[in-house]
Amino acid sequence: ENDGARLIDFLFQNGFKDNYALLEIKTHNTPLLKNKAYREPHAFAVHDKCAGAIAQCLDQKHTFLTGEGANLSFDPSVALVIGQKSKLSIEQIPAFELARSNQKSVDIVTFDELFEKVVALRNLLLGSAEE
């Protein structure tokens, strides 16, 4: 129920209490890239909703660092959980990976990737090699 607000979804403090991490969560249905290539065959632009979420993350980091976190944190990490990589076409995947890997200030993770990581961690902790 926080539509339109300029508040980060979650703020984490590490165990040493000298740095923070900001986490923004969008929905699994948020589009990552535009459907039509800007230049064929692989140059797809980041979707406006994804670009807006990145801008929101950067704004929230700046707000934190110039407000409450000014004397608490040097350079907090920022993570954005958004969309599903599995919804991208074969042609779109390289464009998404290039856009994500060149985004230096916001770590972008999709819901399906996060799910795979949780399953792998669960299997590791249970000593299972199950898929």
Salt bridges, closest charged atoms under 4 A:
GLU24 OE2 - LYS26 NZ 3.13
ASP48 OD1 - LYS34 NZ 3.37
ASP59 OD2 - ARG6 NH2 2.81
ASP75 OD1 - LYS61 NZ 2.57
GLU97 OE2 - LYS85 NZ 2.40
GLU97 OE2 - ARG100 NH2 2.68
GLU113 OE2 - LYS85 NZ 3.94
GLU113 OE1 - ARG100 NH1 2.68
